[in-house]
Amino acid sequence: MDGRVVLITGAAGGIGRATAARFHGQGDTVVLTDIDAEGLAAVAAELGGADAIVGDVTVVADCERIVRETVERHGRLDVLVNCAGIWVEGPTAEMTEEQFDRTMAVNLKGTFFMCRYAIPHLERTEGCIVNLSSDAGLVGTAETAIYCASKGGVSLLTRSLALELAPKLVRVNAVCPNDVDTPMLAGQARDYGGGDPEGYLRALLAKYPQRERARFIRPEEVAALIAYLASPEAAPVTGACIPIDFGSTAGY
């Protein structure tokens, strides 16, 4: 594992930040990328000056540039973690083309093209990809058709790439979290809570099997699973879309 180079998209977000800290803490060279330049700089500073590349994964040219600059600066690429993502919800009959296009562009298109440009370099290092899917990429939920479609696409993209790249010993897996205690979840409650964000969050927790003992997933818990999937110990694991959801999808 010495000298691994790990590229993380969405690194200014909650899961991306926790994932960067996890890999950095175990001695990997971490390259951070995000559209949020200010947030990206803050995370880089937290990690003692980690390398950062501002970019927009919805722009194909940026995906190519991010990967190219990573390899130019560090000579190799061993792990790609696709954490960039956004949320949208609401009745399907009220959804707009802009909401559809933006969600697909960030969640699915960005993941696809980051993989597309990383693959030649990962083949040389026999590296791996970990995608961030969702419980909504495994099962459907009401009034989240666009988000489910985007994350369902990430899950099947993961499985397809795992089969395609297995002969090159490049592994591809996905983690599929339920609600994670991040700024994104707080924004979700603010934007879709109907003026009662705390009530919105309580309603989410009420659906968990743990009932009154339910809590949200911590970003560090997702990062731990991502780090495992990128580790030598996970060598037999590829094509997996692993729920991390307190069992909320177990009964479907």
TORSE-663497 format. One record per residue (C-alpha): x, y, z; residue number from 1; residue in one letter. Coordinates in steps of 0.05 Angstrom, whole numbers, plus 32768, in hexadecimal, padded with zeros to 4 digits. Each point is the difference from the previous one (the first is absolute). Layout:
+------+-------+------+-----+------+
! east ! north !   up ! pos ! code !
+------+-------+------+-----+------+
!    X !     Y !    Z ! NUM !    A !
...
+------+-------+------+-----+------+
This chain:
+------+-------+------+-----+------+
! east ! north !   up ! pos ! code !
+------+-------+------+-----+------+
! 8000 !  8000 ! 8000 !   1 !    M !
! 803D !  802E ! 8003 !   2 !    D !
! 7FFD !  803B ! 7FD0 !   3 !    G !
! 7FB7 !  7FF9 ! 7FEC !   4 !    R !
! 7FE0 !  803C ! 7FDE !   5 !    V !
! 7FB6 !  8009 ! 8010 !   6 !    V !
! 7FD4 !  8030 ! 7FD9 !   7 !    L !
! 7FBF !  8015 ! 8022 !   8 !    I !
! 7FC8 !  8027 ! 7FDF !   9 !    T !
! 7FCF !  8029 ! 8029 !  10 !    G !
! 8037 !  8008 ! 8033 !  11 !    A !
! 7FE3 !  8040 ! 801E !  12 !    A !
! 7FC0 !  7FDB ! 8014 !  13 !    G !
! 7FF4 !  7FD8 ! 803F !  14 !    G !
! 800F !  7FBA ! 7FE7 !  15 !    I !
! 8038 !  8018 ! 7FD2 !  16 !    G !
! 8021 !  8026 ! 8039 !  17 !    R !
! 7FFC !  7FC4 ! 802F !  18 !    A !
! 801B !  7FD2 ! 7FC9 !  19 !    T !
! 803A !  802E ! 7FF2 !  20 !    A !
! 8012 !  8002 ! 804A !  21 !    A !
! 7FFC !  7FB4 ! 8004 !  22 !    R !
! 802F !  7FF3 ! 7FC6 !  23 !    F !
! 802F !  8039 ! 8015 !  24 !    H !
! 8003 !  7FE3 ! 8046 !  25 !    G !
! 8017 !  7FBD ! 7FE7 !  26 !    Q !
! 8039 !  801E ! 7FD9 !  27 !    G !
! 7FE4 !  8005 ! 7FB9 !  28 !    D !
! 800C !  803B ! 7FD3 !  29 !    T !
! 7FBC !  8021 ! 7FF9 !  30 !    V !
! 7FEA !  802C ! 7FC6 !  31 !    V !
! 7FC0 !  8026 ! 800C !  32 !    L !
! 7FD1 !  801C ! 7FCD !  33 !    T !
! 7FBF !  8027 ! 8004 !  34 !    D !
! 7FDB !  8039 ! 7FDF !  35 !    I !
! 8000 !  8025 ! 8043 !  36 !    D !
! 8044 !  8022 ! 7FFF !  37 !    A !
! 7FFA !  801E ! 8045 !  38 !    E !
! 7FE9 !  7FC0 ! 8021 !  39 !    G !
! 8035 !  7FD9 ! 7FDB !  40 !    L !
! 8036 !  802E ! 801A !  41 !    A !
! 7FE6 !  7FF8 ! 8047 !  42 !    A !
! 8004 !  7FB4 ! 7FFB !  43 !    V !
! 8045 !  8002 ! 7FE2 !  44 !    A !
! 8017 !  802D ! 8039 !  45 !    A !
! 7FE2 !  7FD0 ! 8033 !  46 !    E !
! 802A !  7FC9 ! 7FE3 !  47 !    L !
! 8040 !  8028 ! 8004 !  48 !    G !
! 8001 !  801A ! 7FB9 !  49 !    G !
! 7FE5 !  7FC5 ! 7FD8 !  50 !    A !
! 7FFF !  8008 ! 7FB5 !  51 !    D !
! 7FC0 !  801F ! 7FE5 !  52 !    A !
! 7FE5 !  8009 ! 7FBA !  53 !    I !
! 7FC2 !  802B ! 7FF5 !  54 !    V !
! 7FD2 !  7FE1 ! 7FCC !  55 !    G !
! 7FB9 !  7FF1 ! 7FEC !  56 !    D !
! 7FF1 !  7FB7 ! 7FF3 !  57 !    V !
! 7FC5 !  8012 ! 7FD4 !  58 !    T !
! 8032 !  801B ! 7FCE !  59 !    V !
! 8022 !  7FC8 ! 7FDA !  60 !    V !
! 803E !  802A ! 7FF2 !  61 !    A !
! 8007 !  800C ! 804A !  62 !    D !
! 7FFC !  7FB5 ! 800F !  63 !    C !
! 8039 !  7FF4 ! 7FCF !  64 !    E !
! 8028 !  803A ! 801C !  65 !    R !
! 7FF7 !  7FEB ! 8049 !  66 !    I !
! 801A !  7FBA ! 7FF2 !  67 !    V !
! 8038 !  8019 ! 7FD3 !  68 !    R !
! 8019 !  8033 ! 8032 !  69 !    E !
! 7FFE !  7FCC ! 8038 !  70 !    T !
! 802C !  7FD1 ! 7FD8 !  71 !    V !
! 802E !  8038 ! 7FE8 !  72 !    E !
! 800B !  8017 ! 8048 !  73 !    R !
! 8007 !  7FBC ! 8021 !  74 !    H !
! 8014 !  7FCF ! 7FCA !  75 !    G !
! 7FC8 !  7FCE ! 800A !  76 !    R !
! 7FB8 !  7FF5 ! 8015 !  77 !    L !
! 7FED !  7FC6 ! 802E !  78 !    D !
! 7FBA !  8010 ! 801A !  79 !    V !
! 7FC6 !  802A ! 7FE5 !  80 !    L !
! 7FC8 !  8010 ! 8031 !  81 !    V !
! 7FC3 !  8021 ! 7FE0 !  82 !    N !
! 7FDE !  8026 ! 8039 !  83 !    C !
! 7FE3 !  803B ! 7FD9 !  84 !    A !
! 7FB5 !  7FFF ! 8004 !  85 !    G !
! 7FC0 !  802A ! 8009 !  86 !    I !
! 7FBA !  7FF2 ! 8019 !  87 !    W !
! 7FBC !  8012 ! 7FE2 !  88 !    V !
! 7FBA !  7FEA ! 8015 !  89 !    E !
! 7FB7 !  8010 ! 7FF3 !  90 !    G !
! 7FC4 !  7FE6 ! 7FD9 !  91 !    P !
! 8016 !  7FE8 ! 7FBC !  92 !    T !
! 7FC8 !  8027 ! 7FDE !  93 !    A !
! 8021 !  8040 ! 801B !  94 !    E !
! 8048 !  7FF1 ! 7FEE !  95 !    M !
! 8023 !  802B ! 7FCD !  96 !    T !
! 8030 !  7FF2 ! 7FC7 !  97 !    E !
! 8035 !  8029 ! 8025 !  98 !    E !
! 7FF9 !  7FD6 ! 803F !  99 !    Q !
! 8005 !  7FC0 ! 7FD7 ! 100 !    F !
! 803C !  8016 ! 7FD7 ! 101 !    D !
! 8027 !  801C ! 803B ! 102 !    R !
! 7FF6 !  7FC3 ! 802C ! 103 !    T !
! 8013 !  7FD0 ! 7FC8 ! 104 !    M !
! 803C !  802A ! 7FEE ! 105 !    A !
! 801D !  8001 ! 8046 ! 106 !    V !
! 7FED !  7FBB ! 8019 ! 107 !    N !
! 8006 !  7FD5 ! 7FC2 ! 108 !    L !
! 8023 !  8024 ! 7FC7 ! 109 !    K !
! 8037 !  801A ! 802E ! 110 !    G !
! 800B !  7FBB ! 801E ! 111 !    T !
! 8003 !  7FE1 ! 7FBA ! 112 !    F !
! 8032 !  8030 ! 7FE3 ! 113 !    F !
! 802D !  8001 ! 803D ! 114 !    M !
! 8003 !  7FB4 ! 7FF9 ! 115 !    C !
! 800A !  8005 ! 7FB5 ! 116 !    R !
! 803E !  802A ! 8006 ! 117 !    Y !
! 801B !  7FDD ! 803D ! 118 !    A !
! 7FFC !  7FB9 ! 7FE4 ! 119 !    I !
! 8041 !  8001 ! 7FD6 ! 120 !    P !
! 8028 !  8016 ! 803C ! 121 !    H !
! 7FDE !  7FCF ! 802F ! 122 !    L !
! 8010 !  7FC7 ! 7FD0 ! 123 !    E !
! 8049 !  8010 ! 8007 ! 124 !    R !
! 7FFE !  7FFE ! 804C ! 125 !    T !
! 7FCB !  7FC9 ! 8007 ! 126 !    E !
! 7FD9 !  8034 ! 8028 ! 127 !    G !
! 7FB7 !  8007 ! 8012 ! 128 !    C !
! 7FC3 !  802C ! 7FFD ! 129 !    I !
! 7FCE !  800C ! 8038 ! 130 !    V !
! 7FC0 !  8023 ! 7FEB ! 131 !    N !
! 7FCF !  8021 ! 802E ! 132 !    L !
! 7FBB !  7FE5 ! 7FF0 ! 133 !    S !
! 7FC6 !  8000 ! 8032 ! 134 !    S !
! 7FCB !  7FD5 ! 801F ! 135 !    D !
! 7FD6 !  8023 ! 7FCB ! 136 !    A !
! 802E !  7FDF ! 7FCD ! 137 !    G !
! 7FE8 !  7FBC ! 8019 ! 138 !    L !
! 7FB5 !  800B ! 800E ! 139 !    V !
! 7FCD !  8033 ! 7FEA ! 140 !    G !
! 7FE4 !  8035 ! 802E ! 141 !    T !
! 7FC4 !  802D ! 7FF4 ! 142 !    A !
! 800A !  8046 ! 7FE3 ! 143 !    E !
! 804A !  7FF5 ! 7FF2 ! 144 !    T !
! 7FFB !  7FE6 ! 7FB8 ! 145 !    A !
! 8038 !  802A ! 7FE4 ! 146 !    I !
! 8030 !  7FF2 ! 803A ! 147 !    Y !
! 7FEF !  7FB5 ! 7FFE ! 148 !    C !
! 800C !  7FFE ! 7FB5 ! 149 !    A !
! 8044 !  8022 ! 8008 ! 150 !    S !
! 8018 !  7FD3 ! 8039 ! 151 !    K !
! 7FE2 !  7FC2 ! 7FE0 ! 152 !    G !
! 802B !  8012 ! 7FC5 ! 153 !    G !
! 803D !  8005 ! 802C ! 154 !    V !
! 7FF3 !  7FBB ! 801D ! 155 !    S !
! 7FFA !  7FDE ! 7FBD ! 156 !    L !
! 803A !  8028 ! 7FE4 ! 157 !    L !
! 8029 !  7FE4 ! 803A ! 158 !    T !
! 7FEC !  7FB8 ! 7FF0 ! 159 !    R !
! 800C !  8008 ! 7FB6 ! 160 !    S !
! 8045 !  801F ! 8009 ! 161 !    L !
! 8013 !  7FCA ! 8033 ! 162 !    A !
! 7FF4 !  7FCA ! 7FCC ! 163 !    L !
! 8022 !  8028 ! 7FC9 ! 164 !    E !
! 803E !  800F ! 8028 ! 165 !    L !
! 8008 !  7FBE ! 8027 ! 166 !    A !
! 8030 !  7FE3 ! 7FCC ! 167 !    P !
! 802D !  803D ! 800D ! 168 !    K !
! 7FFB !  7FF4 ! 804C ! 169 !    L !
! 7FDE !  8044 ! 800A ! 170 !    V !
! 7FC9 !  7FFA ! 8034 ! 171 !    R !
! 7FC1 !  802B ! 8000 ! 172 !    V !
! 7FCF !  8003 ! 803A ! 173 !    N !
! 7FCB !  802F ! 801C ! 174 !    A !
! 7FE9 !  8014 ! 8045 ! 175 !    V !
! 7FB6 !  800C ! 8008 ! 176 !    C !
! 7FF1 !  802B ! 803E ! 177 !    P !
! 7FBE !  8015 ! 801B ! 178 !    N !
! 7FFC !  8046 ! 8020 ! 179 !    D !
! 8045 !  8019 ! 8016 ! 180 !    V !
! 8009 !  8038 ! 8032 ! 181 !    D !
! 8020 !  8032 ! 7FD1 ! 182 !    T !
! 7FF4 !  8048 ! 7FE9 ! 183 !    P !
! 7FDC !  7FE1 ! 7FC4 ! 184 !    M !
! 7FCD !  7FDF ! 802E ! 185 !    L !
! 7FF7 !  8042 ! 8025 ! 186 !    A !
! 7FF5 !  8024 ! 7FBE ! 187 !    G !
! 7FCF !  7FCA ! 7FEB ! 188 !    Q !
! 7FD7 !  800B ! 8040 ! 189 !    A !
! 8003 !  804B ! 7FF6 ! 190 !    R !
! 7FEB !  7FFE ! 7FB7 ! 191 !    D !
! 7FCB !  7FCA ! 8004 ! 192 !    Y !
! 7FE9 !  8003 ! 8049 ! 193 !    G !
! 7FC6 !  8030 ! 7FF3 ! 194 !    G !
! 801B !  8031 ! 8033 ! 195 !    G !
! 800B !  7FC9 ! 8034 ! 196 !    D !
! 8045 !  7FE2 ! 7FF4 ! 197 !    P !
! 8001 !  7FDD ! 8044 ! 198 !    E !
! 7FBD !  7FE0 ! 7FF2 ! 199 !    G !
! 801B !  7FE9 ! 7FBC ! 200 !    Y !
! 803C !  7FDF ! 8021 ! 201 !    L !
! 7FD4 !  7FDF ! 8035 ! 202 !    R !
! 7FD5 !  7FE3 ! 7FC9 ! 203 !    A !
! 803D !  7FE2 ! 7FDE ! 204 !    L !
! 8016 !  7FDF ! 8041 ! 205 !    L !
! 7FBB !  7FE5 ! 800E ! 206 !    A !
! 8008 !  7FD2 ! 7FC3 ! 207 !    K !
! 803E !  7FDE ! 801C ! 208 !    Y !
! 7FFB !  7FBA ! 801E ! 209 !    P !
! 8020 !  801A ! 8040 ! 210 !    Q !
! 7FC1 !  802B ! 800D ! 211 !    R !
! 800A !  802D ! 803D ! 212 !    E !
! 804A !  7FED ! 8002 ! 213 !    R !
! 800D !  8013 ! 7FB8 ! 214 !    A !
! 8037 !  8031 ! 7FED ! 215 !    R !
! 801F !  8018 ! 7FBF ! 216 !    F !
! 803E !  7FE1 ! 7FE3 ! 217 !    I !
! 8041 !  8025 ! 800E ! 218 !    R !
! 802C !  8014 ! 7FC5 ! 219 !    P !
! 803B !  7FDD ! 8021 ! 220 !    E !
! 7FD9 !  7FBE ! 7FFF ! 221 !    E !
! 7FF7 !  8006 ! 7FB5 ! 222 !    V !
! 8049 !  8013 ! 7FF8 ! 223 !    A !
! 8015 !  7FC2 ! 8026 ! 224 !    A !
! 7FDA !  7FD4 ! 7FCF ! 225 !    L !
! 801D !  8025 ! 7FC4 ! 226 !    I !
! 8046 !  7FF7 ! 801C ! 227 !    A !
! 7FF5 !  7FB6 ! 800A ! 228 !    Y !
! 7FE7 !  7FF6 ! 7FB9 ! 229 !    L !
! 8040 !  8023 ! 7FE8 ! 230 !    A !
! 802D !  7FD4 ! 802C ! 231 !    S !
! 8026 !  7FC1 ! 7FEE ! 232 !    P !
! 7FD4 !  7FDA ! 8031 ! 233 !    E !
! 7FC6 !  800C ! 7FD0 ! 234 !    A !
! 8023 !  7FE0 ! 7FC5 ! 235 !    A !
! 7FC8 !  7FCD ! 7FF2 ! 236 !    P !
! 7FCA !  8036 ! 8003 ! 237 !    V !
! 7FEB !  801F ! 7FBE ! 238 !    T !
! 7FBD !  8010 ! 7FE2 ! 239 !    G !
! 7FE2 !  8009 ! 8045 ! 240 !    A !
! 7FCD !  8036 ! 8012 ! 241 !    C !
! 8001 !  7FFD ! 804B ! 242 !    I !
! 7FC9 !  801F ! 802A ! 243 !    P !
! 8014 !  8028 ! 803D ! 244 !    I !
! 7FBA !  8011 ! 8019 ! 245 !    D !
! 7FF1 !  7FE2 ! 8045 ! 246 !    F !
! 7FD9 !  7FCA ! 7FDB ! 247 !    G !
! 7FCE !  802F ! 7FE0 ! 248 !    S !
! 8003 !  7FDB ! 7FBD ! 249 !    T !
! 8003 !  7FBA ! 801E ! 250 !    A !
! 7FB6 !  7FF4 ! 7FFF ! 251 !    G !
! 7FF2 !  8013 ! 7FB8 ! 252 !    Y !
+------+-------+------+-----+------+
